[in-house]
Amino acid sequence: MPIALVESLDHDGRGVAHVEGKTVFIDGALPGEQVEYSVYRKRPTYDQAQVSRILRPSAQRVTPRCPHFGVCGGCSMQHLDSTAQTAAKQRVMEDALWHLGRLRPEILYPAIHGPFWGYRYRARIGVRLVPKKGGVLVGFHERRSSYIADMRSCEVLPRSISDLLPKLRELIGNLSIPDRLPQIEVAVGEAVTVLVFRNLLPLTPEDEAHLAAFGDAHGVQMWLQPGGPDTVHRLHPQDGLGLRYTLPEFDVSLDFLPNDFTQVNVAINRLLIRRALQLLDPQPGERIADLFCGLGNFSLPIARRGARVVGVEGSETLVGRAGDNARRNGLEKDCEFHAANLFEATEDSLAALGPLDKLLIDPPREGAIAVVKALGPSAPRRIVYVSCNPATLARDAAVLVHEKGYLLKGAGIANMFPQTSHVESIALFERNATPRAVPGATPMAC
């Protein structure tokens, strides 16, 4: 069995080693460790492998808390000390900026971190009937597989949801279509928890009665999704409180539906918004665009600081939700929202938004390459870019700096998904070439 000395972690949380001139990515290995490994996929320039035996463990190795770790694909870094995870993600961001964008930020912001366990308030859980494994399985997909992990608990879900996993198995097993309910969407709000069952066939009245009784017994709302996203609807109860999260620092609350995009980690989202507004520094009288604004997560706090906000989002449904949230918070006079495909942004389409003092960009994993390429001579002097993908952040940052004349004033990560390799980051770009103190460069933690 081959032996390797692990040098670093890659963006997927795998150990990286070089053996006989070939790069080897090793699942479950940590920097500084000497390990035996077995290859499960060979490529001309690299191999993918998994640890067979640890010969010399890292001082940062810990015992994974979850009994399903290594099989379940939901987490990839439980074997690494939580503080070291944050540092590793910061290095992933720095490496991406340098190797893909040839950029180094003037300031590295202290990492934003918070709860390491029980933080995941949004989740999509798989369901599959597997008679050979005892019936219905409810959980995340297995690592490198389409199979559903045989899970009885989950350490990154809130305890109230983790405790429901075995009970959901029993519930679905007693329905008439246990093989036609492939997914459960979990959404936890401040006052209610919603479970959305994706049903590929209609339920019987008896099925609906079982679901309603389960909801009453466990204090959760039961919803159904028989088709596309627009078919999501309440099953039981028919009325009552809706989903909501609050941003107390900005005296803002946002209503959402269970299939709307919201951040999974409420505590980190609050701190990320605080950092973003420190960097953006909105002032009364300024006009600021929030691109990929969603349901107003950044827009409403910016407006609360006195600036006029122009929010742009590709989903007309979310644009409507953002407008409703602005009205509920008394901010409708300071906000305007528009639906537009920002992946096809042009200089003319951005100019149509009117003069802008500053810009916040919070794109999906694909990044905002069309937006940054479309920035013209009258583009805002300051841009705060919130990213969920270091590679697309680096690509877009290279355009901003090398083509558009901005400086990368600072960057840092937010540990939005502890125990996973997911890297959330935030960066500040300015056209002002005069060095100055950058706001927000202070430690944050829950």
ZIDA-V814721 format. One record per backbone hydrogen bond with DSSP energy under -0.5 kcal/mol. CO is the residue of the C=O (numbers start at 1). NH is the residue of the N-H. If there is no record, write none. Layout:
CO,NH + CO,NH
This chain:
2,37 + 4,6 + 4,35 + 6,32 + 8,16 + 10,13 + 14,10 + 15,26 + 16,7 + 16,8 + 17,24 + 19,22 + 22,19 + 23,47 + 24,17 + 24,26 + 25,27 + 25,49 + 26,15 + 26,29 + 27,51 + 30,33 + 33,6 + 33,35 + 34,55 + 34,56 + 35,4 + 36,52 + 36,53 + 38,50 + 41,48 + 45,23 + 46,43 + 47,25 + 48,40 + 48,41 + 49,27 + 50,38 + 53,36 + 53,55 + 56,34 + 58,61 + 60,81 + 62,64 + 66,69 + 68,71 + 68,72 + 71,143 + 72,70 + 77,80 + 79,62 + 81,85 + 82,86 + 83,87 + 84,88 + 85,89 + 86,90 + 87,91 + 88,92 + 89,93 + 90,94 + 91,95 + 92,96 + 93,97 + 94,98 + 95,99 + 96,100 + 96,101 + 97,101 + 97,103 + 98,102 + 107,109 + 107,411 + 111,113 + 111,444 + 112,415 + 113,446 + 119,121 + 120,158 + 121,188 + 123,125 + 123,186 + 125,184 + 126,139 + 128,130 + 128,137 + 130,133 + 130,135 + 131,134 + 135,130 + 137,128 + 139,126 + 140,149 + 141,73 + 142,145 + 147,142 + 149,151 + 152,166 + 155,118 + 156,120 + 158,161 + 158,162 + 159,163 + 161,164 + 161,165 + 162,165 + 164,168 + 165,169 + 166,170 + 167,171 + 168,172 + 169,173 + 170,174 + 171,174 + 172,175 + 175,178 + 177,180 + 180,200 + 180,201 + 182,127 + 183,198 + 184,125 + 184,186 + 185,196 + 186,123 + 187,189 + 187,194 + 192,189 + 193,221 + 194,187 + 195,197 + 195,223 + 196,185 + 196,198 + 197,199 + 197,225 + 198,183 + 198,200 + 204,208 + 205,209 + 206,210 + 207,211 + 208,212 + 209,213 + 210,214 + 211,215 + 212,216 + 213,217 + 214,218 + 215,219 + 215,220 + 221,195 + 221,223 + 222,235 + 222,236 + 223,197 + 224,233 + 225,199 + 228,227 + 228,231 + 229,232 + 233,224 + 236,222 + 243,256 + 244,190 + 245,254 + 247,250 + 247,252 + 248,251 + 252,247 + 254,245 + 256,243 + 257,260 + 260,262 + 264,121 + 264,266 + 265,269 + 266,270 + 267,271 + 268,272 + 269,273 + 270,274 + 271,275 + 272,276 + 273,277 + 274,278 + 275,279 + 276,280 + 277,281 + 283,286 + 286,288 + 286,308 + 287,357 + 287,358 + 288,310 + 289,291 + 289,360 + 290,293 + 290,312 + 291,362 + 293,296 + 293,297 + 296,300 + 298,302 + 299,303 + 300,304 + 301,305 + 302,305 + 302,307 + 303,306 + 306,285 + 308,288 + 309,311 + 309,336 + 310,290 + 311,338 + 312,292 + 312,293 + 313,340 + 314,316 + 315,319 + 316,320 + 317,321 + 318,322 + 319,323 + 320,324 + 321,325 + 322,326 + 323,327 + 324,328 + 325,329 + 326,331 + 326,332 + 327,330 + 331,334 + 332,335 + 334,309 + 336,311 + 338,313 + 338,340 + 340,342 + 341,344 + 342,345 + 346,350 + 347,351 + 348,352 + 350,353 + 351,354 + 357,381 + 357,382 + 358,289 + 359,384 + 360,291 + 361,386 + 364,367 + 368,372 + 369,373 + 370,374 + 371,375 + 372,375 + 376,379 + 381,431 + 382,359 + 383,385 + 383,429 + 384,361 + 384,386 + 385,387 + 385,427 + 387,425 + 389,393 + 390,394 + 391,395 + 392,396 + 393,397 + 394,398 + 395,399 + 396,400 + 397,401 + 398,402 + 399,403 + 399,404 + 400,406 + 401,405 + 407,409 + 407,430 + 408,106 + 409,107 + 410,428 + 411,109 + 412,426 + 413,112 + 414,416 + 414,424 + 415,418 + 417,420 + 419,76 + 419,77 + 422,424 + 424,414 + 425,387 + 426,412 + 427,385 + 428,409 + 428,410 + 429,383 + 430,407 + 431,433 + 433,435 + 437,439 + 438,441 + 440,442 + 444,113
